């Protein structure tokens, strides 16, 4: 299992606590230390919608003033690859599946 995100994100912290409490092993990939490329993002998008993965509420989104731009889906994917902090966190990979965000009910059901 891999958890993608940043250490100071509350949703990532909740996910890691959940996994530790459940004695589940995981590898953590910090977006600030290890960039995720467009190929990886595209593979995630086979299992989740772009609206779920693209974080339009992030500080990075506001800082880059992306709301004023008319971004296509391709633009959003390219931007996420360049600015990983535009990816909603955490992204959880397990057993060939992908989950985005912390959702205790989904974790209980799937893990």
ChimeraX commands (.cxc) that place a marker at each C-alpha (Angstrom):
marker #1 position 0.00,0.00,0.00 radius 0.5
marker #1 position 1.22,3.48,-0.85 radius 0.5
marker #1 position 0.01,6.76,0.56 radius 0.5
marker #1 position 0.74,9.89,-1.50 radius 0.5
marker #1 position 0.52,13.35,0.03 radius 0.5
marker #1 position 2.34,15.77,2.29 radius 0.5
marker #1 position 3.13,15.23,5.95 radius 0.5
marker #1 position 1.43,18.34,7.29 radius 0.5
marker #1 position -1.93,17.67,5.55 radius 0.5
marker #1 position -4.71,16.88,8.04 radius 0.5
marker #1 position -6.31,14.27,5.76 radius 0.5
marker #1 position -2.97,12.54,5.31 radius 0.5
marker #1 position -2.42,12.57,9.09 radius 0.5
marker #1 position -5.86,11.00,9.63 radius 0.5
marker #1 position -5.16,8.32,7.04 radius 0.5
marker #1 position -1.78,7.44,8.54 radius 0.5
marker #1 position -3.30,7.28,12.03 radius 0.5
marker #1 position -6.08,5.03,10.70 radius 0.5
marker #1 position -3.53,2.68,9.09 radius 0.5
marker #1 position -1.31,2.59,12.18 radius 0.5
marker #1 position -4.27,1.90,14.45 radius 0.5
marker #1 position -5.28,-0.96,12.14 radius 0.5
marker #1 position -1.67,-2.28,12.07 radius 0.5
marker #1 position -1.56,-1.95,8.28 radius 0.5
marker #1 position 1.77,-1.43,6.57 radius 0.5
marker #1 position 2.22,1.33,4.01 radius 0.5
marker #1 position 4.85,3.34,2.16 radius 0.5
marker #1 position 4.54,7.11,2.25 radius 0.5
marker #1 position 5.39,9.20,-0.80 radius 0.5
marker #1 position 5.78,12.89,0.03 radius 0.5
marker #1 position 4.86,15.11,-2.91 radius 0.5
marker #1 position 7.40,17.67,-1.71 radius 0.5
marker #1 position 10.25,15.16,-1.91 radius 0.5
marker #1 position 9.24,12.83,-4.73 radius 0.5
marker #1 position 7.30,14.20,-7.70 radius 0.5
marker #1 position 4.49,12.23,-9.29 radius 0.5
marker #1 position 4.48,12.40,-13.08 radius 0.5
marker #1 position 1.71,12.65,-15.65 radius 0.5
marker #1 position 1.86,8.90,-16.33 radius 0.5
marker #1 position 1.06,8.10,-12.66 radius 0.5
marker #1 position -1.71,10.72,-12.56 radius 0.5
marker #1 position -3.24,9.30,-15.73 radius 0.5
marker #1 position -3.18,5.81,-14.21 radius 0.5
marker #1 position -5.08,7.13,-11.15 radius 0.5
marker #1 position -7.63,8.77,-13.42 radius 0.5
marker #1 position -8.60,5.36,-14.77 radius 0.5
marker #1 position -10.17,4.71,-11.35 radius 0.5
marker #1 position -11.25,8.14,-10.15 radius 0.5
marker #1 position -12.72,11.24,-11.72 radius 0.5
marker #1 position -10.60,14.26,-12.46 radius 0.5
marker #1 position -12.87,16.40,-10.27 radius 0.5
marker #1 position -12.01,14.14,-7.33 radius 0.5
marker #1 position -8.24,14.24,-7.95 radius 0.5
marker #1 position -7.76,17.90,-8.91 radius 0.5
marker #1 position -7.72,20.03,-5.77 radius 0.5
marker #1 position -9.41,23.30,-6.69 radius 0.5
marker #1 position -9.50,24.28,-3.00 radius 0.5
marker #1 position -5.75,24.16,-2.45 radius 0.5
marker #1 position -3.50,27.09,-1.62 radius 0.5
marker #1 position -1.54,26.31,-4.78 radius 0.5
marker #1 position -4.72,26.63,-6.86 radius 0.5
marker #1 position -5.42,30.06,-5.39 radius 0.5
marker #1 position -1.78,31.20,-5.58 radius 0.5
marker #1 position -1.57,30.33,-9.29 radius 0.5
marker #1 position -4.93,32.09,-9.85 radius 0.5
marker #1 position -6.25,29.08,-11.73 radius 0.5
marker #1 position -9.89,29.97,-11.10 radius 0.5
marker #1 position -9.60,32.81,-13.61 radius 0.5
marker #1 position -8.28,30.45,-16.28 radius 0.5
marker #1 position -10.49,28.25,-18.40 radius 0.5
marker #1 position -8.57,25.00,-17.83 radius 0.5
marker #1 position -9.23,21.94,-19.96 radius 0.5
marker #1 position -8.91,18.45,-18.48 radius 0.5
marker #1 position -5.56,18.11,-20.26 radius 0.5
marker #1 position -4.40,21.40,-18.70 radius 0.5
marker #1 position -5.39,20.16,-15.24 radius 0.5
marker #1 position -3.49,16.90,-15.67 radius 0.5
marker #1 position -0.38,18.75,-16.88 radius 0.5
marker #1 position -0.62,21.20,-13.99 radius 0.5
marker #1 position -0.95,18.39,-11.43 radius 0.5
marker #1 position 2.22,16.81,-12.83 radius 0.5
marker #1 position 4.09,20.12,-12.55 radius 0.5
marker #1 position 2.54,21.15,-9.22 radius 0.5
marker #1 position 1.82,17.99,-7.21 radius 0.5
marker #1 position 0.20,20.09,-4.50 radius 0.5
marker #1 position -2.76,20.46,-6.88 radius 0.5
marker #1 position -3.49,16.77,-6.26 radius 0.5
marker #1 position -6.11,16.14,-3.60 radius 0.5
marker #1 position -4.63,14.26,-0.66 radius 0.5
marker #1 position -4.12,11.57,0.25 radius 0.5
marker #1 position -4.05,9.29,-2.75 radius 0.5
marker #1 position -4.09,5.69,-1.52 radius 0.5
marker #1 position -2.98,2.82,-3.76 radius 0.5
marker #1 position -3.74,-0.72,-2.62 radius 0.5
marker #1 position -4.48,-4.04,-4.33 radius 0.5
marker #1 position -4.59,-2.33,-7.72 radius 0.5
marker #1 position -7.17,0.19,-6.48 radius 0.5
marker #1 position -7.01,3.94,-5.93 radius 0.5
marker #1 position -8.80,6.03,-3.31 radius 0.5
marker #1 position -8.59,9.81,-3.01 radius 0.5
marker #1 position -9.09,11.67,0.25 radius 0.5
marker #1 position -9.70,10.41,3.77 radius 0.5
marker #1 position -13.00,8.57,4.09 radius 0.5
marker #1 position -13.18,6.26,7.11 radius 0.5
marker #1 position -16.21,4.35,5.80 radius 0.5
marker #1 position -14.48,3.69,2.48 radius 0.5
marker #1 position -11.31,2.62,4.23 radius 0.5
marker #1 position -13.27,0.30,6.54 radius 0.5
marker #1 position -15.02,-1.22,3.53 radius 0.5
marker #1 position -11.94,-1.63,1.32 radius 0.5
marker #1 position -9.01,-2.36,3.62 radius 0.5
marker link #1:1,2 radius 0.2
marker link #1:2,3 radius 0.2
marker link #1:3,4 radius 0.2
marker link #1:4,5 radius 0.2
marker link #1:5,6 radius 0.2
marker link #1:6,7 radius 0.2
marker link #1:7,8 radius 0.2
marker link #1:8,9 radius 0.2
marker link #1:9,10 radius 0.2
marker link #1:10,11 radius 0.2
marker link #1:11,12 radius 0.2
marker link #1:12,13 radius 0.2
marker link #1:13,14 radius 0.2
marker link #1:14,15 radius 0.2
marker link #1:15,16 radius 0.2
marker link #1:16,17 radius 0.2
marker link #1:17,18 radius 0.2
marker link #1:18,19 radius 0.2
marker link #1:19,20 radius 0.2
marker link #1:20,21 radius 0.2
marker link #1:21,22 radius 0.2
marker link #1:22,23 radius 0.2
marker link #1:23,24 radius 0.2
marker link #1:24,25 radius 0.2
marker link #1:25,26 radius 0.2
marker link #1:26,27 radius 0.2
marker link #1:27,28 radius 0.2
marker link #1:28,29 radius 0.2
marker link #1:29,30 radius 0.2
marker link #1:30,31 radius 0.2
marker link #1:31,32 radius 0.2
marker link #1:32,33 radius 0.2
marker link #1:33,34 radius 0.2
marker link #1:34,35 radius 0.2
marker link #1:35,36 radius 0.2
marker link #1:36,37 radius 0.2
marker link #1:37,38 radius 0.2
marker link #1:38,39 radius 0.2
marker link #1:39,40 radius 0.2
marker link #1:40,41 radius 0.2
marker link #1:41,42 radius 0.2
marker link #1:42,43 radius 0.2
marker link #1:43,44 radius 0.2
marker link #1:44,45 radius 0.2
marker link #1:45,46 radius 0.2
marker link #1:46,47 radius 0.2
marker link #1:47,48 radius 0.2
marker link #1:48,49 radius 0.2
marker link #1:49,50 radius 0.2
marker link #1:50,51 radius 0.2
marker link #1:51,52 radius 0.2
marker link #1:52,53 radius 0.2
marker link #1:53,54 radius 0.2
marker link #1:54,55 radius 0.2
marker link #1:55,56 radius 0.2
marker link #1:56,57 radius 0.2
marker link #1:57,58 radius 0.2
marker link #1:58,59 radius 0.2
marker link #1:59,60 radius 0.2
marker link #1:60,61 radius 0.2
marker link #1:61,62 radius 0.2
marker link #1:62,63 radius 0.2
marker link #1:63,64 radius 0.2
marker link #1:64,65 radius 0.2
marker link #1:65,66 radius 0.2
marker link #1:66,67 radius 0.2
marker link #1:67,68 radius 0.2
marker link #1:68,69 radius 0.2
marker link #1:69,70 radius 0.2
marker link #1:70,71 radius 0.2
marker link #1:71,72 radius 0.2
marker link #1:72,73 radius 0.2
marker link #1:73,74 radius 0.2
marker link #1:74,75 radius 0.2
marker link #1:75,76 radius 0.2
marker link #1:76,77 radius 0.2
marker link #1:77,78 radius 0.2
marker link #1:78,79 radius 0.2
marker link #1:79,80 radius 0.2
marker link #1:80,81 radius 0.2
marker link #1:81,82 radius 0.2
marker link #1:82,83 radius 0.2
marker link #1:83,84 radius 0.2
marker link #1:84,85 radius 0.2
marker link #1:85,86 radius 0.2
marker link #1:86,87 radius 0.2
marker link #1:87,88 radius 0.2
marker link #1:88,89 radius 0.2
marker link #1:89,90 radius 0.2
marker link #1:90,91 radius 0.2
marker link #1:91,92 radius 0.2
marker link #1:92,93 radius 0.2
marker link #1:93,94 radius 0.2
marker link #1:94,95 radius 0.2
marker link #1:95,96 radius 0.2
marker link #1:96,97 radius 0.2
marker link #1:97,98 radius 0.2
marker link #1:98,99 radius 0.2
marker link #1:99,100 radius 0.2
marker link #1:100,101 radius 0.2
marker link #1:101,102 radius 0.2
marker link #1:102,103 radius 0.2
marker link #1:103,104 radius 0.2
marker link #1:104,105 radius 0.2
marker link #1:105,106 radius 0.2
marker link #1:106,107 radius 0.2
marker link #1:107,108 radius 0.2
marker link #1:108,109 radius 0.2
marker link #1:109,110 radius 0.2
marker link #1:110,111 radius 0.2
view
